Amino acid sequence: MGGFAAATTVRRVAEGRYAAELDGDFGIGEAINGGYSMAVMTRALLEESPHPHPIATSASFLRVAKAGPAEVRVEPLKAGRTAAVARVTLVQNDQALVEALITTGTLDGDAAPAYSVEQEKLPPVEECLEFPPNNGFARQVDVRYDPATMGWLDGRPAGVPEMRGHLRLREPYEPDGILLALAVDALPPVVLNTGASGWAPTVELTWHMRAVPAPGMLAVHGRARLVSDGWFDEEMEVWDSAGRLVAQSRQIARVGRG
């Protein structure tokens, strides 16, 4: 289909309804990436919202999205001067795949934070690891991983469920709220670093846009607090090239079964 802009394009077909074509490159195997699904949903919502930024998203993943035609349904619930809320549903073959409540607002791109935690240090891009861009997700999304968090690739997981790296799209596309929706779910599952393997499906994910990102690469930092009884959480921080925290997320997911 092309790059991220084309792959998240939606077309209005009726009031509150948008046609989309889910791009298989934004997935692993047959399963479409959850962050990409949220990006498509956010693109549709912003066509109708009085505000330009997805401030808060809470998404439940009901079924696996696959490449091909889909529909996004937008149901406005509130439209205020500072915030608007809508229910947004991604549908395929008349089945709801992702159900989300999304709050939009307007952020000041020049606002300086009154307080912020400090960003964890990352190795320079040239010292990080890259998946070859020969198929699927890696063909579209360029992530350069901190080698300290990638021992699981060689059967030497660090034992600590964390992962981090630099992120950008392979096509020219400066970060915005729609790309942030992808970025908060773009890393491999952090539970791989505890020795787990296989697909780890997201059950619920909540993310917040905290600032308008500056142009350039993003830095993504993911970690879990608890892996137990077949479940794990994953917290993500996304920082822009100016060193500002621009997005945060937390999800609950199932541990892969190999």
N, C-alpha and C positions, 0 to 999 in steps of 0.2 A: 504493500500500500504506500510505502514511503515513510517519512519521518513522523515525529510525534505530533506535529500540528495537523497533518493529514489524518493520522490514526485516531485523533480525538475529535475530529470534525463531526458535528451533528447537524441535522436538517429538520427544521420544524415541519411537521406533517399535520398537526391539529393543535388546538389549544392545550398547552401543557404536555404535548407529546413530541418526541424528537426521534428521528431515525438515526442509527449509528451503524458502523461496520467495524466490529472488533478485529483488531489486527493480531494474528497469531504470533508475530514477532515479539509482542509484549507478553510473553508467557513462557512457561516451562513445560515442554511436552504439549499436551492438549489443553492444559489449564491456563487460562488467562490470569495474569498477575492482578492481585487485588488492588494495588495502588493505581495501576492503569485503569481498572474498572472505575475507581473513584474519580480519576481524572476526567474520564468521559462523562460521568454523571455531573461533575462540577461544571464542565463546559456547557452542558445543557442548562443547568440551573442559572448560570450567569447570563444566559440569554434572556432570562425573565426577571432576575433580581434587580431591585433598585440600587444595590450596592455591588462593588466590584471584587470584594475579597472574601474567600471562604474562611471565616473566622473559626468556626467549630464544626466538625463533622463526626457523627457517631454512626457507624455502618455495621450492620449485621450481614454476614455472608451465608446465604441460605443454600445455594447450589453453586456448582462449578460453572463459570462462564467459559465459553469456547469461541474460537474464531468464527466470524460470520455475522450476519445481520442481527441487530438487537434494537430495542426501543428503550428510551429513557422517559419516564413519566414524572412530571413535576407537579406537585400539589402545594401551592402557597398556603401557609398557615398563619403567617403574620407578616406585615410590612410596616415597619416603623422608621423613624428618622435616623436612628442609629443602628438598628439591626432588623433583619428580616429572616424568617424561618420558613423552610419548606420541607416537605417529605419528598424524597427523590428515590425512584425505584428503577433498577436496571432489569429489563425483561427480555427473555429469549424463549421462543416457542411457547408463548403465553404463560411462562412460569417466571416468577420473581426470583432473581439471582442474588441481588444485593438490595437491601432496604436501608435507607439512610435518612437521618434528620440533619440538615445542613443549615447553619446560621451564617448569614453574610453580613458584612459591615464595610466600613471604609477606613483604611489605615493610612496614617500620614507617613509617606515614604521618607520624610526628612526628620521624623521624630527621633530624639536621642533617648535611650533608656535611662530611667532614674536609678535602676539597679539591674545588674545581670550577673549570672554565674560566668565563670571563665570557661572558654572552650578547651577541651582536652587536646593535647598536642598530637599532630599526625606527622608521619614522615613525609618528606617532599614527594610530589607526584612521581618523580623519576625513580624513586626507591620503592615504589609500591608495586603490587602484583596486578596483572590484568588478565581477564579471561579473553581468549582469542575471539575477535568479532566475526566469527564465521557462521553463526546461526543464532536464531531465537533472540532472547532478551539482550544478550551481549552485542548483537548486531545493531541494536538501537540505543542501548544505555551503556555508557562508558564509565565503569567503576574501577578505580585504582585502589586496591585493598592494602591495608596495613599488614605486612607479612607476619607480624606478631599474633594476628588473630586468624591466620589461615592455615595453621598446622593440620587441621582436619582433612585438608586436601591430600596429604601424604600419610594419612592414618595416624597422625600425632596430634590429636585435639588438645588444646591448652588446658581443658578442664574447667575453664571459666566461660560462661555463656555470654560472649561479647564479640562484636565485629565492628569495624570502622573502615572508612575510606573516603576518597574524593569521588565526586559524581558530577557528570554532565551528560548531555545527549550527544550522540555522534553527529547529528545534523546541527547547523547553527540555530540555537533556540535559547534565548536568555531566560533565566528562571523567573517564574511567576507563581501565582497561587495554584494553577493547574498542574504545573510541574512538581510543586511541593506535595500535592496529593500522591503522585507517583513516588517521590523520594522517600516518604515515610515508610514505604513498604518495598524498597528496592534491593535491600541486602538479602543474601541467603539467610535462612533461619539461624539465629544466634545459638540455638540448641545444638547445632552441629558440632560446636566446640566442647560439648560434653560427651561426645561419642555417639550421639544419635545419628540416624541416617534416614533418607527418604523424604518424601514430600510432607511438609508440616502445614496443614490447612489452617488459615485464619478463621476464627469463629466470629470475633467482634473486634473492631478497631475504632478508636477515637483519636482524632488528631486536631491540633490547633495551629492556625497560621498566626504567628506572633509579630511579624514585621514584613515589609515589602523587601524582597531580596535584591541585593546589588548584582550587577552583571558579573558573570564569571562562574567558576566551579563552585559547587556546594561541597560541604563536608558533612558526612553522615556518621553518627555514632549510635550503635545499638547495643543493648544489654538486657539481660533478664535478671529478675530478683529471685524467682523461685521456679524450679523444674520439679514437678511432683505429680504422681498418679496419672501420668499420660498427658499432662497439661503443662504449658509454660507461658509466661508473660514475656513481652518484648517491648521495651521502652526505646524510643528513637528521638534523637536530637538532630536537627538539621541547621547548619551554620552557613552563612553566605561568605563571599570572598572578602567582605569587610570585617569579618569576625563577629557578626551579629547572629544571635539565636533567632531563626526565622520560622521554625516549625518544631513542634513536639508531638509525640504520639505514644499511645500505649495500646497493645493488642493482647488478646488471649488466643492461644492456638493449641492445636493438638501436636504432640510429639510424633515425628515420623516413625514408621514401622519398618523402614528399610525397603 
